[in-house]
Amino acid sequence: MMLDKLREGAQGKVAKVILGLIILSFALAGVGSYLNGPARTAPATVNGNEISSAALENAYRNERARMESQMGESFSQLAANPAYMKQFRRGVLDRLIDQALFDSKARELGLRVSDEQIKQAILAMPEFAEDGKFNNDRYLQLIRRAGMTPEMFRDSLRQDMVRQQLMGALLGSEFALKGEAEQLDRLYNQTRDLRLVRLAAAAYLGDVQASGEEVEQYYKTNSARFMNDEKVKVDYLLLDAATLGKDIQVTEQDAQDYYDQHQDLFQRAERRRVAHILIPFGKDENAAEQKADALLTQAQGGDDFAALAKANSSDTFSAKKGGELDWFEKGVMDPSFEKAAFALNKAGDLSTVVKSPFGFHVIKLLGVEAAQTKPFADVKADTISRLQADKAKEQFFAEQQKMADSSFENPDSLDFTADTMGMKVQSSDYFTQVTAPAPLNDPKVLSVAFSEQLRDDNTNSDVIELADGKALVMHITGHQPRAAKPLAEIKEQVIAAIKHDKASEVARGKAQVLLDKLKVGENIQADLTALGLKVETHSGVVRFTQDMDQNLLAQAFRMPHPQDGKPSVELVTEANGDRVVVALDKVNVTKEPSEMVSLLQGQLGQGRAQASYQSLIEELRKAAKIEYFTDVEATVE
């Protein structure tokens, strides 16, 4: 009845007028949208080209996961600060902008990568190999899991390779002089003789008190030091390849068929057995090579090779056995050694003198085992296991895709996906980034679980791949933001902190008296006795020792050199609040360069290369129009 009345009303004049107004409003809204232009969703543009929100979010998640894996709890504490994370996201966006400018410069210079180069790069990628050979099915499988087509992957790889061309030209042309490295080496290896008088803050805790007013004020000023960590709780579905593979059956005939069709997988490569004599470079490389040549001449003249090896080879382990090494295939030994060994034809043949990173070698071929196919009986069990693993992997990927599709199409919860797949939704208690239980304690999972976007959207996550053939999808069901703990809960900690600060200040006052006396040349032994203090003597302190407070160490190596036999003196505050009077008696400088010079020379070159890259980016930024967009405003560089 109600539907009939609505239909009748729709035919009336009033209804037609209302309908006309609605149509007019849509028309005007459409015109307005054309006049106003599309809503801006990109976080930034570079010379009119957008940096997409998806690209930023992906880069942000990857960088956050990397930082969490490197810094652990330290990064979790930083991530709890919204201002820091806003700056962190801006840094990721700036790197994407720099990358876009760099790519544009590469195109401007006409840098290109051919299709054949792309093909060879893909064939060489170990991710796409099985048993050492490129596997096209694995290649397609992996790029599909990454949400890419072969064309998309090809284009992405081409962009990376073009970028590497420019990067290699830019960074590969910088260098540092050996003299610069030697100067830096002397600074690094400089040592200092110190005398220390330490006034521990803990020694003066009994001399200080904390009033109720001080406790209140300290808590208000330093509440950020007493925070509960951010917590979430989630529902999740866990897919485990090991569980899926339990019921997979593979017959002996299946294994035989696989063996017959994949004979190349069951080849044992050619192996060789050799003996060698190793002469290390030592201080005179030419002399070492001449000695190796002389030993080769003796061996060619009929002298016993095993006796020569025992008497002369620096490879002491093999020398005891006449220089003999175990059987080896290609890809095991140093390339130059391997090339020479596999160039020999029959047992007893000798190589020329071969140079490797270890020294000079003389090689004698002892035996050759030709490549051969392993019998089916020897590989049957491994083949069955391989087929079971492959089928389990296929089933796992199929189920993973099914879970991804279902959770995406039904984003409000995981219940429908669980029913569809015959799985059970698992629920966690509240956890922090440090207390997350397995399997939620994976950095990739934590990055998503504490993602503001997933929490605000209230949707299911994407499928997250874990190690050991596991994957999960989750839904955030609860969130507790980082907040200050109540004063009553941490009152004793606040009192201890106030007393420690006051005790440290008492120590500072007493240390300052000692320092003032030292500066005018007074003897402070009586003061030390009265205070119950002793002088610590440290000779030859190195710049990077871990046995000393790092604040103290840094200041000690900044202090001016002693003058006219008088020590330099300063007052230093250690990280724990202790005050230390430091007297620098002597600076010890090594005259001979260390073995680190070549490494330092390389590091200096790399630093200059990085500076060159940064200079290029700065110049590109000056010449570009870069727009940053926020919810309320846009800024232009």
C-alpha positions as MATLAB code, in Angstrom:
seq = 'MMLDKLREGAQGKVAKVILGLIILSFALAGVGSYLNGPARTAPATVNGNEISSAALENAYRNERARMESQMGESFSQLAANPAYMKQFRRGVLDRLIDQALFDSKARELGLRVSDEQIKQAILAMPEFAEDGKFNNDRYLQLIRRAGMTPEMFRDSLRQDMVRQQLMGALLGSEFALKGEAEQLDRLYNQTRDLRLVRLAAAAYLGDVQASGEEVEQYYKTNSARFMNDEKVKVDYLLLDAATLGKDIQVTEQDAQDYYDQHQDLFQRAERRRVAHILIPFGKDENAAEQKADALLTQAQGGDDFAALAKANSSDTFSAKKGGELDWFEKGVMDPSFEKAAFALNKAGDLSTVVKSPFGFHVIKLLGVEAAQTKPFADVKADTISRLQADKAKEQFFAEQQKMADSSFENPDSLDFTADTMGMKVQSSDYFTQVTAPAPLNDPKVLSVAFSEQLRDDNTNSDVIELADGKALVMHITGHQPRAAKPLAEIKEQVIAAIKHDKASEVARGKAQVLLDKLKVGENIQADLTALGLKVETHSGVVRFTQDMDQNLLAQAFRMPHPQDGKPSVELVTEANGDRVVVALDKVNVTKEPSEMVSLLQGQLGQGRAQASYQSLIEELRKAAKIEYFTDVEATVE';
ca = [
       0.000    0.000    0.000;
       2.782    2.419    0.887;
       4.598    1.686   -2.368;
       1.422    2.328   -4.332;
       0.946    5.693   -2.663;
       4.514    6.625   -3.422;
       4.037    5.711   -7.066;
       0.841    7.747   -7.234;
       2.493   10.717   -5.541;
       5.332   10.611   -8.000;
       2.918   11.376  -10.790;
       1.551   14.533   -9.130;
       2.571   18.111   -9.967;
       4.156   18.713   -6.568;
       6.285   15.606   -6.920;
       7.388   16.669  -10.386;
       8.426   20.087   -9.068;
      10.409   18.483   -6.264;
      11.987   16.073   -8.733;
      12.932   18.999  -10.960;
      14.610   20.791   -8.068;
      16.571   17.664   -7.203;
      17.727   17.280  -10.805;
      18.667   20.982  -10.892;
      20.683   20.630   -7.688;
      22.607   17.677   -9.141;
      23.228   19.644  -12.321;
      24.524   22.630  -10.389;
      26.672   20.383   -8.229;
      28.101   18.874  -11.372;
      28.876   22.308  -12.825;
      30.410   23.342   -9.530;
      32.633   20.298   -9.499;
      33.926   21.188  -12.949;
      34.497   24.789  -11.897;
      36.239   23.849   -8.666;
      38.293   20.998  -10.159;
      38.825   17.540   -8.681;
      39.642   17.117   -5.006;
      43.362   17.080   -4.385;
      44.438   13.710   -2.968;
      48.155   13.675   -3.760;
      50.384   14.747   -0.843;
      52.775   16.557   -3.207;
      53.499   17.372   -6.836;
      56.860   17.779   -8.575;
      56.735   19.972  -11.666;
      53.050   19.117  -11.955;
      53.545   15.354  -11.555;
      51.859   13.837   -8.517;
      53.450   11.804   -5.751;
      50.504    9.505   -5.059;
      49.065    8.821   -1.631;
      49.509    5.093   -2.264;
      53.209    5.546   -3.039;
      53.702    7.595    0.124;
      51.826    5.121    2.300;
      53.786    2.174    0.916;
      57.134    3.944    1.380;
      56.102    5.071    4.878;
      55.200    1.540    5.948;
      58.428    0.100    4.547;
      60.580    2.747    6.235;
      58.747    2.357    9.538;
      59.184   -1.428    9.442;
      62.897   -0.978    8.677;
      63.379    1.419   11.587;
      61.469   -0.837   13.963;
      63.598   -3.841   13.024;
      66.794   -1.804   13.556;
      65.899    0.183   16.667;
      63.283   -1.995   18.374;
      61.833   -0.439   21.524;
      63.728    2.811   21.006;
      61.780    3.494   17.834;
      58.513    2.525   19.542;
      59.109    5.317   22.046;
      59.771    7.798   19.256;
      56.726    6.595   17.318;
      54.493    7.418   20.273;
      55.200   11.118   19.672;
      52.744   12.441   17.029;
      55.008   15.385   16.206;
      57.930   13.049   15.540;
      55.850   10.747   13.331;
      54.542   13.731   11.371;
      58.142   14.765   10.743;
      59.033   11.140    9.946;
      56.293   10.944    7.295;
      57.428   14.278    5.833;
      60.965   12.866    5.577;
      59.660    9.858    3.629;
      57.737   12.184    1.313;
      60.845   14.311    0.757;
      62.804   11.210   -0.243;
      60.110   10.315   -2.781;
      60.344   13.840   -4.171;
      64.142   13.581   -4.377;
      63.741   10.279   -6.184;
      61.330   11.828   -8.688;
      63.774   14.677   -9.352;
      66.623   12.199   -9.761;
      64.609   10.122  -12.241;
      63.723   13.237  -14.197;
      67.422   14.170  -14.414;
      68.274   10.700  -15.687;
      65.659   11.029  -18.442;
      66.979   14.495  -19.300;
      70.489   13.028  -19.734;
      69.083   10.394  -22.083;
      70.047    7.412  -19.929;
      68.500    4.192  -21.215;
      68.367    0.487  -20.394;
      67.640   -1.981  -23.200;
      65.038   -4.754  -23.080;
      67.849   -7.308  -23.269;
      69.488   -5.814  -20.165;
      66.164   -6.028  -18.339;
      65.766   -9.653  -19.400;
      69.257  -10.605  -18.243;
      68.752   -8.819  -14.917;
      65.526  -10.764  -14.274;
      67.149  -14.075  -15.222;
      70.000  -13.374  -12.786;
      67.796  -12.565   -9.791;
      68.175  -15.307   -7.125;
      64.600  -14.685   -5.921;
      63.294  -16.262   -9.133;
      65.635  -19.259   -9.135;
      65.037  -22.821   -8.073;
      68.003  -25.171   -7.775;
      70.212  -22.474   -9.239;
      68.143  -21.924  -12.400;
      65.582  -19.292  -13.382;
      62.024  -20.585  -12.925;
      59.403  -18.696  -14.920;
      56.495  -20.021  -12.846;
      58.125  -18.797   -9.650;
      58.838  -15.441  -11.289;
      55.178  -14.964  -12.298;
      53.973  -16.204   -8.928;
      56.127  -13.804   -6.929;
      55.368  -10.689   -8.961;
      51.640  -11.456   -8.840;
      51.864  -11.753   -5.067;
      53.458   -8.302   -5.103;
      50.417   -7.005   -7.021;
      52.353   -6.469  -10.259;
      52.075   -7.622  -13.857;
      55.202   -8.585  -15.842;
      54.938   -5.236  -17.631;
      54.725   -3.325  -14.349;
      57.703   -5.229  -12.936;
      59.704   -4.642  -16.127;
      59.031   -0.906  -16.019;
      59.880   -0.700  -12.312;
      63.128   -2.570  -12.868;
      64.010   -0.389  -15.841;
      63.512    2.717  -13.701;
      65.735    1.292  -10.959;
      68.484    0.375  -13.428;
      68.408    3.811  -15.078;
      68.603    5.358  -11.632;
      71.614    3.176  -10.844;
      73.347    4.361  -14.019;
      73.190    7.973  -12.887;
      73.973    7.059   -9.297;
      77.029    5.064  -10.382;
      78.326    7.908  -12.547;
      77.811   10.406   -9.744;
      79.108    8.384   -6.820;
      81.803    6.469   -8.668;
      83.770    9.555   -9.670;
      84.598   10.875   -6.191;
      87.841   10.041   -4.379;
      90.038   11.077   -1.458;
      93.811   11.480   -1.311;
      95.903    9.072    0.709;
      97.356   11.967    2.735;
      93.859   12.981    3.849;
      93.147    9.443    4.980;
      96.464    9.278    6.867;
      95.661   12.515    8.685;
      92.268   11.150    9.698;
      93.901    7.879   10.690;
      96.234    9.735   13.073;
      93.259   11.461   14.669;
      91.335    8.202   15.034;
      94.323    6.445   16.607;
      95.275    9.299   18.899;
      95.199    8.343   22.585;
      95.026   10.498   25.708;
      96.308   10.186   29.280;
      93.649   11.238   31.774;
      93.214   11.674   35.510;
      89.632   11.656   36.803;
      87.977   12.586   40.073;
      84.400   11.225   40.103;
      81.742   12.659   42.417;
      78.869   10.176   42.268;
      75.370   11.623   42.615;
      74.322    8.556   44.633;
      76.768    9.544   47.389;
      74.706   12.653   48.204;
      71.147   11.247   48.099;
      70.994   11.330   51.884;
      71.597   15.094   51.843;
      68.478   15.967   49.794;
      64.681   15.739   50.123;
      61.666   16.134   47.784;
      58.683   18.157   48.976;
      55.076   17.475   47.952;
      55.004   20.679   45.908;
      58.202   19.675   44.112;
      56.699   16.261   43.316;
      53.585   17.864   41.791;
      55.613   20.326   39.731;
      58.093   17.716   38.540;
      55.253   15.426   37.467;
      53.581   18.205   35.477;
      56.825   19.221   33.797;
      58.103   15.721   33.088;
      54.943   13.676   32.591;
      56.281   12.538   29.209;
      58.908   10.517   31.092;
      56.209    8.472   32.827;
      54.007    7.236   29.991;
      52.022    4.083   29.356;
      52.913    2.692   25.947;
      50.341    2.734   23.172;
      48.362   -0.526   23.061;
      46.085   -2.271   20.572;
      44.171   -5.506   20.448;
      43.302   -7.292   17.242;
      41.370  -10.121   15.661;
      43.359  -12.120   13.121;
      43.304  -15.148   10.845;
      46.548  -17.119   10.552;
      47.314  -19.238    7.510;
      50.093  -21.814    7.993;
      51.570  -23.734    5.055;
      52.832  -26.473    7.401;
      49.277  -27.195    8.549;
      47.931  -27.201    5.004;
      50.606  -29.631    3.804;
      49.935  -32.368    6.389;
      47.338  -34.179    4.321;
      49.080  -33.917    0.936;
      49.914  -37.329   -0.508;
      52.590  -37.980   -3.146;
      52.943  -41.469   -4.658;
      56.153  -43.135   -5.766;
      54.866  -42.917   -9.339;
      54.422  -39.146   -8.963;
      58.038  -38.937   -7.827;
      59.214  -41.150  -10.726;
      57.367  -38.959  -13.252;
      58.885  -35.830  -11.772;
      62.344  -37.427  -11.853;
      61.943  -38.402  -15.506;
      60.765  -34.913  -16.503;
      63.433  -33.000  -14.572;
      66.651  -34.900  -15.146;
      68.633  -31.655  -15.023;
      67.724  -31.230  -11.349;
      69.373  -34.511  -10.415;
      72.748  -33.939  -12.001;
      75.814  -34.046   -9.807;
      78.198  -31.456  -11.222;
      81.745  -32.275  -12.285;
      84.085  -32.383   -9.298;
      87.817  -31.988   -9.048;
      90.449  -32.806   -6.490;
      93.697  -30.865   -6.451;
      96.758  -30.167   -4.367;
      98.246  -26.703   -4.120;
     101.135  -24.711   -2.747;
     100.268  -21.257   -1.374;
     102.866  -18.482   -1.133;
     101.435  -15.388    0.648;
     102.165  -11.869   -0.635;
     104.038  -10.814    2.507;
     105.789   -7.437    2.399;
     107.291   -8.060   -1.057;
     104.760   -9.308   -3.606;
     107.349   -9.639   -6.377;
     109.542  -11.840   -4.201;
     106.532  -14.024   -3.373;
     105.724  -14.478   -7.066;
     109.329  -15.352   -7.849;
     109.294  -17.999   -5.109;
     106.093  -19.489   -6.545;
     107.683  -19.545  -10.029;
     110.715  -21.344   -8.638;
     108.544  -23.985   -6.932;
     106.599  -24.483  -10.156;
     109.880  -25.039  -12.030;
     110.946  -27.618   -9.435;
     107.618  -29.459   -9.717;
     107.823  -29.422  -13.518;
     111.348  -30.810  -13.228;
     110.112  -33.873  -11.349;
     110.470  -32.859   -7.684;
     107.844  -34.411   -5.413;
     104.887  -31.985   -5.247;
     103.713  -33.212   -1.821;
     107.182  -32.639   -0.348;
     107.333  -29.133   -1.866;
     103.911  -28.321   -0.376;
     104.845  -29.606    3.089;
     108.017  -27.520    3.094;
     106.746  -24.293    1.521;
     102.942  -23.873    1.514;
     101.478  -21.381    4.001;
      98.163  -23.277    3.908;
      99.315  -25.308    6.871;
      96.237  -27.552    7.070;
      96.556  -28.845    3.485;
     100.378  -28.722    3.589;
     100.352  -31.534    6.165;
      98.646  -33.681    3.507;
     100.989  -32.695    0.689;
      98.775  -29.755   -0.329;
      95.713  -31.943   -1.010;
      92.248  -30.337   -0.883;
      88.840  -32.038   -0.729;
      86.713  -32.620   -3.829;
      84.964  -29.429   -4.986;
      82.539  -28.271   -7.680;
      82.455  -24.989   -9.555;
      81.320  -22.023   -7.485;
      83.131  -23.071   -4.306;
      86.695  -21.772   -4.662;
      88.073  -18.331   -5.434;
      87.246  -17.605   -9.131;
      90.863  -17.355  -10.297;
      91.844  -20.547   -8.422;
      88.773  -22.380   -9.757;
      89.375  -21.269  -13.352;
      92.926  -22.593  -13.269;
      91.919  -25.881  -11.590;
      89.156  -26.615  -14.118;
      91.448  -25.746  -17.043;
      93.686  -28.742  -16.232;
      92.962  -31.856  -18.309;
      94.325  -34.962  -16.586;
      95.679  -36.075  -13.243;
      99.241  -34.876  -12.713;
      98.887  -31.684  -14.783;
     100.307  -28.507  -13.231;
      98.907  -24.977  -13.535;
     100.907  -21.832  -14.090;
     101.346  -19.565  -11.064;
      97.832  -18.379  -10.073;
      97.179  -15.146   -8.152;
      94.255  -14.969   -5.711;
      93.424  -12.640   -2.798;
      95.343  -15.065   -0.543;
      98.622  -15.091   -2.462;
     100.219  -17.085   -5.297;
      99.268  -20.716   -5.947;
     100.779  -23.617   -7.814;
      98.039  -26.191   -8.498;
      98.328  -29.892   -9.346;
      95.291  -31.860  -10.595;
      94.832  -35.132   -8.675;
      91.529  -36.389  -10.023;
      88.329  -35.637  -11.973;
      84.799  -36.945  -11.428;
      82.587  -36.316  -14.448;
      79.045  -34.987  -14.055;
      76.486  -37.770  -13.616;
      72.791  -38.255  -12.990;
      71.893  -39.489   -9.522;
      69.903  -42.771   -9.511;
      66.174  -42.457   -8.732;
      66.536  -44.687   -5.693;
      69.004  -42.207   -4.183;
      66.711  -39.212   -4.637;
      63.237  -40.779   -4.255;
      62.680  -39.631   -0.674;
      63.932  -36.103   -1.427;
      61.764  -35.941   -4.560;
      58.637  -36.947   -2.641;
      59.429  -34.294   -0.027;
      60.024  -31.739   -2.774;
      56.665  -32.510   -4.425;
      54.857  -32.345   -1.081;
      56.451  -28.966   -0.364;
      55.602  -27.668   -3.853;
      51.976  -28.779   -3.602;
      51.726  -27.318   -0.100;
      53.174  -24.068   -1.418;
      50.649  -23.965   -4.274;
      47.795  -24.669   -1.885;
      49.113  -22.056    0.534;
      49.271  -19.351   -2.139;
      45.788  -20.257   -3.371;
      44.376  -20.066    0.151;
      46.268  -16.836    0.770;
      44.731  -15.259   -2.326;
      41.294  -16.496   -1.274;
      41.783  -14.969    2.176;
      42.994  -11.693    0.670;
      39.995  -11.443   -1.692;
      37.435  -12.304    0.962;
      38.839   -9.974    3.647;
      39.021   -7.133    1.109;
      35.470   -7.644   -0.144;
      34.123   -7.941    3.427;
      36.224   -5.349    5.262;
      34.115   -4.729    8.375;
      35.256   -7.849   10.213;
      36.971  -11.207    9.717;
      33.923  -13.332   10.563;
      32.721  -13.842    6.988;
      36.228  -14.696    5.765;
      36.672  -17.181    8.619;
      33.356  -18.901    7.781;
      34.188  -18.996    4.072;
      37.591  -20.591    4.642;
      36.684  -22.816    7.560;
      39.053  -20.974    9.876;
      38.709  -19.593   13.389;
      39.156  -15.919   14.243;
      41.811  -15.513   16.930;
      41.675  -12.550   19.305;
      44.541  -10.972   21.215;
      44.584   -9.076   24.486;
      45.900   -5.504   24.494;
      49.620   -5.419   23.664;
      52.372   -2.870   23.052;
      54.951   -3.010   20.300;
      57.278   -4.663   22.820;
      54.854   -7.151   24.407;
      53.128   -8.380   21.229;
      52.689  -12.180   21.310;
      53.660  -14.464   18.421;
      52.817  -14.306   15.560;
      51.948  -10.619   16.030;
      55.490   -9.704   17.117;
      56.732   -9.565   13.514;
      57.887   -6.023   12.519;
      55.625   -6.033    9.437;
      52.611   -6.953   11.571;
      53.394   -4.335   14.219;
      53.742   -1.657   11.554;
      50.189   -2.378   10.409;
      48.710   -3.021   13.862;
      49.801    0.427   15.054;
      48.880    2.155   11.785;
      46.640    5.186   12.239;
      45.097    4.678    8.804;
      43.967    1.104    9.450;
      42.582    2.136   12.817;
      40.732    5.152   11.417;
      39.336    3.221    8.429;
      38.203    0.374   10.710;
      38.817   -2.185    7.966;
      40.682   -5.438    7.581;
      44.376   -5.204    6.813;
      46.002   -6.510    3.673;
      47.400  -10.021    3.929;
      50.794   -9.849    5.674;
      53.359  -12.506    4.772;
      55.457  -13.830    7.641;
      58.470  -16.104    7.744;
      58.205  -19.911    7.765;
      55.316  -20.069    5.285;
      52.767  -18.139    7.311;
      50.462  -15.250    6.474;
      47.797  -13.374    8.382;
      45.141  -10.723    8.014;
      43.984   -8.675   10.994;
      41.361   -6.228   12.195;
      42.034   -3.749   14.996;
      39.375   -4.154   17.689;
      40.718   -1.824   20.383;
      43.172    1.013   20.902;
      44.634    2.646   24.010;
      46.700    5.756   23.161;
      49.940    6.567   24.891;
      49.119    8.517   28.049;
      50.773    9.711   31.243;
      50.570    7.327   34.179;
      48.685    8.652   37.238;
      50.938   10.374   39.779;
      49.865    7.953   42.518;
      51.209    5.062   40.428;
      54.661    6.512   39.875;
      55.077    8.826   42.875;
      58.099    6.933   44.205;
      59.787    7.163   40.804;
      59.182   10.921   40.724;
      60.617   11.341   44.227;
      63.685    9.276   43.246;
      64.169   11.377   40.104;
      63.954   14.665   42.048;
      66.407   13.457   44.678;
      68.795   12.203   42.005;
      68.754   15.592   40.244;
      69.336   17.400   43.509;
      72.135   15.020   44.508;
      73.756   15.538   41.107;
      73.632   19.285   41.687;
      75.301   18.846   45.099;
      78.033   16.815   43.384;
      78.411   19.567   40.768;
      78.960   22.202   43.438;
      81.680   20.209   45.173;
      83.309   19.320   41.824;
      83.344   22.985   40.796;
      85.338   23.879   43.909;
      87.941   21.254   42.991;
      88.067   22.467   39.388;
      88.586   26.098   40.392;
      91.524   25.145   42.591;
      93.110   23.050   39.851;
      92.843   25.945   37.376;
      94.945   28.182   39.600;
      97.457   25.431   40.324;
      96.453   24.573   43.910;
      96.989   21.107   45.367;
      93.631   19.422   46.040;
      94.815   16.315   47.892;
      93.476   17.578   51.224;
      90.079   18.262   49.622;
      90.003   14.766   48.128;
      90.799   13.210   51.505;
      88.041   15.241   53.172;
      85.530   14.168   50.528;
      86.658   10.535   50.562;
      87.606   10.663   46.881;
      90.436    9.116   44.890;
      92.114    9.987   41.610;
      91.573    7.519   38.746;
      94.476    7.314   36.281;
      93.794    6.200   32.694;
      96.741    6.007   30.296;
      96.383    5.614   26.533;
      92.609    6.065   26.394;
      91.409    5.381   22.846;
      88.762    7.437   21.111;
      86.220    4.628   20.668;
      86.534    2.694   23.906;
      83.327    1.285   25.362;
      84.774    1.113   28.874;
      84.130    4.769   29.653;
      81.040    6.998   29.769;
      80.516    8.328   26.260;
      79.767   11.909   27.406;
      83.032   11.959   29.306;
      84.953   10.354   26.452;
      83.649   12.823   23.865;
      84.551   15.795   26.051;
      87.978   14.382   26.861;
      88.842   14.269   23.148;
      87.551   17.824   22.642;
      89.738   19.289   25.387;
      92.711   21.430   24.286;
      96.199   19.950   24.445;
      98.172   20.555   27.668;
     100.399   23.656   27.533;
     103.771   24.198   29.226;
     103.483   20.968   31.163;
     100.162   22.021   32.723;
      97.167   19.735   32.202;
      93.896   20.871   30.650;
      91.064   20.569   33.154;
      87.285   20.509   32.721;
      84.130   19.445   34.555;
      82.024   16.807   32.763;
      78.569   15.460   33.539;
      78.198   11.742   32.853;
      74.978   10.276   31.484;
      73.975    8.981   34.936;
      74.331   12.423   36.539;
      77.737   11.861   38.146;
      80.142   14.827   37.944;
      83.726   14.186   36.902;
      86.714   16.520   37.098;
      88.893   15.620   34.105;
      92.592   16.447   33.809;
      94.180   15.845   30.405;
      97.894   15.233   30.979;
      99.116   14.105   27.553;
      98.041   13.586   23.948;
      99.722   10.616   22.240;
      99.952   10.718   18.431;
     101.104    7.764   16.326;
     103.463    8.605   13.483;
     103.091    5.436   11.427;
      99.780    5.004    9.542;
      97.681    1.996   10.480;
      96.206   -0.674    8.231;
      92.921    1.289    8.304;
      94.194    3.977    5.914;
      92.837    2.358    2.763;
      89.449    1.821    4.417;
      89.335    5.427    5.613;
      90.297    6.626    2.153;
      87.327    4.734    0.738;
      84.991    6.107    3.401;
      86.121    9.664    2.703;
      85.416    9.119   -0.991;
      81.982    7.745   -0.188;
      81.254   10.724    2.034;
      82.161   13.108   -0.763;
      80.073   11.095   -3.190;
      77.107   11.431   -0.846;
      77.743   15.175   -0.606;
      77.798   15.374   -4.413;
      74.487   13.555   -4.583;
      72.989   15.908   -1.991;
      74.296   18.933   -3.902;
      72.660   17.647   -7.090;
      69.346   17.140   -5.293;
      69.531   20.661   -3.824;
      70.134   22.143   -7.277;
      67.295   20.098   -8.756;
      64.991   21.283   -5.971;
      65.889   24.918   -6.634;
      64.980   24.529  -10.305;
      61.771   22.546   -9.692;
      58.273   23.544   -8.653;
      57.404   21.419   -5.643;
      53.996   21.687   -3.986;
      53.147   20.112   -0.640;
      49.442   19.584    0.110;
      47.829   19.157    3.524;
      44.191   19.021    4.586;
      43.940   22.796    4.890;
      46.687   24.393    2.876;
      49.304   24.020    0.182;
      52.900   25.203    0.265;
      55.159   25.767   -2.720;
      58.934   25.542   -2.986;
];
